[in-house]
Amino acid sequence: MRPRKVPLRKCVACQEMKPKRELIRVVRTPDEEVLIDLTGKKAGRGAYLCGQVSCFKLAKKSKALDRALKQAVNASIYDQLEQDFIAVEDEFLAGKERENDGNE
């Protein structure tokens, strides 16, 4: 049996290619709302970020999310995303550790 192909995505901040499961998806929904999508299945245009606050800050500084989502993301949304990102980071890292424990 052939090994499964692992889908890769690029972090919009650091431009590093990583497996899709190691990245956090930020999505612009069809009704123009920008939010974090941990499931990776919400409808809309997505952009991927490494699970690090430093990458989020770089994306904010360089306006990488604006380009990737093809919509101007205003400062209040960035502030809200930053709060969500910090809250989600621990959950994301815990999920990644559980996945690694299951693979060993």
N, C-alpha and C positions, 0 to 999 in steps of 0.2 A: 504494500500500500504506500502510495506517495505521500510525503509530508504535506500538510496544508500550507497554502501560501498565506503569509502574514501581511495584511494590508498596511502600507506605510503612509504617513501623512507628514507634512512639513509644518513645524512651529512657525507662526507668522512673525514672531519676534526674533528668535535666534537662527532661524532658517535651517534647523537641524532636522533631518529625516528620522522619524522614530515610528515604532509600531503604533497603530491607531489607539490601542488600549492604554498606552502610556501617556496619552495627551488628553487635555480637557477641551471639550468643544464649546465654543461660544456661537450661538445661533441668532440670526435675525429672522424672526418668524414672519409669515405672510402679512400679518397686521402690523409690521414695522417695529416690533418689540425686540430688544436685544437682551438675551439672558444666557445663563450657563446651562448646558445640556449634558448632564452626567451619563444619561442613557445612550446618547449618540444617535437617537432615533427621532427626535422632534423634527417636524417639517420646517423647512426654511434653508437659508444659505448659511453654511457653517464655516468657522475659522478655528484652527487648532492652536493651542498654547501648551507649552511644557507645564508640568504641575509645580512650577516654582514661582514665587511672588516676584523674583527678579525678572523673569521673562515677561510677566504681566506689566511690570513697571516700564520695561523697555518698549513693549507694544504700545503702551499709553503715550510714552514720550515721542515715539516715531510715528504715531497714528497708524500703526500697522492694521489694527482692527477696522479702521475707517476704509482702508483700501480693500481689505479682504472681504468685508461685508458689503462693499459698494454702497455705503450710506454713511453720512456724517454722524459720528457717535459723540453726543455732547458730553460736557464735563460731569453733569449729574449722573449720567448713565455709567461713565467710567468710575465714579466714586462708589456707586451702588455695586458695580461689578467687582471692584476691589474688595469691598466688604464680603460679598458672596464668595469671591475667590479665596480669601483667607479662611472663611468658614468651611469651604469645600475642600481646601487643600489637605486637611487632616483626614477627612473621609476618603478622599481620592487615594492618598498614600496608604491608608489602612486597607483599602480594597486591593491595591497593587500587591501589598505584602501577603494578603490572604491568597491571592492568585498564585504568587510565587511559591508559597507553602504547599499549595495543592499540586503544583507541577513537579515537586521534588519527590 
